[in-house]
Amino acid sequence: MKLQNDTFLRALCKLPTEYTPIWLMRQAGRYLPEYRRTRSEAGSFMGLAT
């Protein structure tokens, strides 16, 4: 099976990538106080990504 976008896996293997992928723990907002505080300061989930 060939992946359409293997950028994240390539970065994990320390291979060159066109850009640096990021991992967002969106589900953590329900549980982690630190994430909830950061999100409240950003105003929205998309505000965290910009």
MDTraj code that builds the backbone (N, CA, C; nanometers):
import mdtraj as md
import numpy as np

residues = "MET LYS LEU GLN ASN ASP THR PHE LEU ARG ALA LEU CYS LYS LEU PRO THR GLU TYR THR PRO ILE TRP LEU MET ARG GLN ALA GLY ARG TYR LEU PRO GLU TYR ARG ARG THR ARG SER GLU ALA GLY SER PHE MET GLY LEU ALA THR".split()
xyz = np.array([
    [0.0841, -0.1183, 0.0000],
    [0.0000, 0.0000, 0.0000],
    [0.0882, 0.1240, 0.0000],
    [0.0694, 0.2121, -0.0942],
    [0.1477, 0.3352, -0.1057],
    [0.0706, 0.4506, -0.0427],
    [0.1358, 0.5253, 0.0437],
    [0.0729, 0.6412, 0.1057],
    [0.0747, 0.7585, 0.0093],
    [-0.0300, 0.8392, 0.0131],
    [-0.0332, 0.9591, -0.0698],
    [0.0556, 1.0682, -0.0106],
    [0.0652, 1.0720, 0.1217],
    [0.1459, 1.1738, 0.1879],
    [0.2192, 1.1067, 0.3037],
    [0.3464, 1.0833, 0.2853],
    [0.4253, 1.0166, 0.3890],
    [0.5206, 1.1132, 0.4596],
    [0.4903, 1.2419, 0.4534],
    [0.5792, 1.3435, 0.5108],
    [0.6043, 1.3201, 0.6588],
    [0.4996, 1.2907, 0.7337],
    [0.5158, 1.2703, 0.8776],
    [0.6049, 1.1500, 0.9057],
    [0.5821, 1.0416, 0.8342],
    [0.6642, 0.9216, 0.8540],
    [0.8094, 0.9466, 0.8138],
    [0.8303, 1.0226, 0.7064],
    [0.9673, 1.0549, 0.6636],
    [1.0378, 1.1383, 0.7714],
    [0.9668, 1.2329, 0.8301],
    [1.0258, 1.3153, 0.9356],
    [1.0601, 1.2304, 1.0575],
    [0.9751, 1.1340, 1.0910],
    [1.0037, 1.0448, 1.2035],
    [1.1318, 0.9649, 1.1818],
    [1.1582, 0.9322, 1.0559],
    [1.2789, 0.8556, 1.0213],
    [1.3992, 0.9459, 0.9956],
    [1.3822, 1.0770, 1.0214],
    [1.4879, 1.1769, 1.0014],
    [1.5339, 1.1834, 0.8563],
    [1.4386, 1.1651, 0.7644],
    [1.4654, 1.1794, 0.6218],
    [1.4251, 1.3201, 0.5783],
    [1.4820, 1.3707, 0.4697],
    [1.4459, 1.5056, 0.4233],
    [1.2973, 1.5149, 0.3862],
    [1.2367, 1.6281, 0.4194],
    [1.0973, 1.6551, 0.3833],
    [1.0882, 1.7956, 0.3257],
    [0.9822, 1.8222, 0.2498],
    [0.9630, 1.9544, 0.1903],
    [0.9236, 2.0580, 0.2952],
    [0.8624, 2.0131, 0.4025],
    [0.8199, 2.1018, 0.5108],
    [0.8207, 2.0223, 0.6405],
    [0.8144, 2.0925, 0.7519],
    [0.8140, 2.0266, 0.8820],
    [0.6697, 1.9991, 0.9240],
    [0.6316, 1.8727, 0.9330],
    [0.4945, 1.8419, 0.9743],
    [0.4768, 1.8652, 1.1244],
    [0.3544, 1.8936, 1.1644],
    [0.3242, 1.9110, 1.3068],
    [0.2136, 1.8138, 1.3465],
    [0.2092, 1.7809, 1.4726],
    [0.1073, 1.6903, 1.5262],
    [0.0302, 1.7680, 1.6312],
    [-0.0999, 1.7795, 1.6124],
    [-0.1840, 1.8502, 1.7080],
    [-0.2690, 1.7495, 1.7838],
    [-0.2674, 1.7606, 1.9156],
    [-0.3464, 1.6696, 1.9987],
    [-0.4825, 1.7330, 2.0270],
    [-0.5674, 1.7358, 1.9296],
    [-0.6974, 1.8000, 1.9461],
    [-0.7801, 1.7349, 2.0564],
    [-0.7802, 1.6051, 2.0675],
    [-0.8598, 1.5370, 2.1693],
    [-0.8122, 1.5692, 2.3106],
    [-0.6896, 1.6148, 2.3253],
    [-0.6356, 1.6444, 2.4577],
    [-0.7095, 1.7597, 2.5244],
    [-0.7776, 1.8417, 2.4465],
    [-0.8481, 1.9563, 2.5018],
    [-0.9513, 1.9196, 2.6061],
    [-1.0013, 1.7999, 2.5969],
    [-1.1012, 1.7569, 2.6951],
    [-1.0384, 1.7225, 2.8292],
    [-0.9105, 1.6918, 2.8296],
    [-0.8488, 1.6333, 2.9490],
    [-0.7347, 1.7139, 3.0099],
    [-0.6514, 1.7751, 2.9264],
    [-0.5323, 1.8410, 2.9793],
    [-0.5585, 1.9880, 3.0121],
    [-0.5409, 2.0268, 3.1380],
    [-0.5627, 2.1662, 3.1757],
    [-0.4716, 2.2617, 3.0983],
    [-0.3484, 2.2200, 3.0700],
    [-0.2547, 2.3056, 2.9977],
    [-0.3059, 2.3347, 2.8568],
    [-0.3579, 2.2333, 2.7914],
    [-0.4113, 2.2502, 2.6562],
    [-0.5347, 2.3409, 2.6588],
    [-0.6229, 2.3206, 2.7561],
    [-0.7441, 2.4024, 2.7661],
    [-0.7079, 2.5484, 2.7900],
    [-0.6083, 2.5742, 2.8728],
    [-0.5648, 2.7112, 2.8999],
    [-0.5072, 2.7751, 2.7735],
    [-0.4214, 2.7014, 2.7026],
    [-0.3619, 2.7532, 2.5794],
    [-0.4693, 2.7807, 2.4752],
    [-0.5645, 2.6904, 2.4628],
    [-0.6705, 2.7095, 2.3641],
    [-0.7580, 2.8291, 2.3999],
    [-0.7848, 2.8501, 2.5276],
    [-0.8672, 2.9652, 2.5659],
    [-0.7954, 3.0961, 2.5340],
    [-0.6638, 3.0968, 2.5437],
    [-0.5869, 3.2165, 2.5087],
    [-0.5829, 3.2380, 2.3576],
    [-0.5822, 3.1308, 2.2795],
    [-0.5774, 3.1413, 2.1332],
    [-0.7134, 3.1792, 2.0756],
    [-0.8215, 3.1490, 2.1464],
    [-0.9543, 3.1842, 2.0995],
    [-1.0243, 3.0745, 2.0222],
    [-0.9500, 2.9935, 1.9490],
    [-1.0101, 2.8838, 1.8729],
    [-0.9029, 2.7812, 1.8407],
    [-0.9460, 2.6650, 1.7976],
    [-0.8501, 2.5615, 1.7593],
    [-0.7630, 2.6083, 1.6430],
    [-0.8241, 2.6733, 1.5446],
    [-0.7471, 2.7210, 1.4292],
    [-0.6502, 2.8321, 1.4701],
    [-0.6827, 2.9067, 1.5741],
    [-0.5916, 3.0087, 1.6246],
    [-0.4622, 2.9492, 1.6771],
    [-0.4681, 2.8257, 1.7218],
    [-0.3475, 2.7575, 1.7685],
    [-0.2540, 2.7246, 1.6530],
    [-0.3110, 2.6997, 1.5360],
    [-0.2320, 2.6563, 1.4206],
    [-0.1722, 2.7725, 1.3429],
    [-0.2143, 2.8933, 1.3700],
    [-0.1627, 3.0076, 1.2930],
    [-0.0661, 3.0895, 1.3731],
])
top = md.Topology()
chain = top.add_chain()
for i, resn in enumerate(residues, 1):
    res = top.add_residue(resn, chain, resSeq=i)
    for name in ("N", "CA", "C"):
        top.add_atom(name, md.element.get_by_symbol(name[0]), res)
traj = md.Trajectory(xyz[None], top)
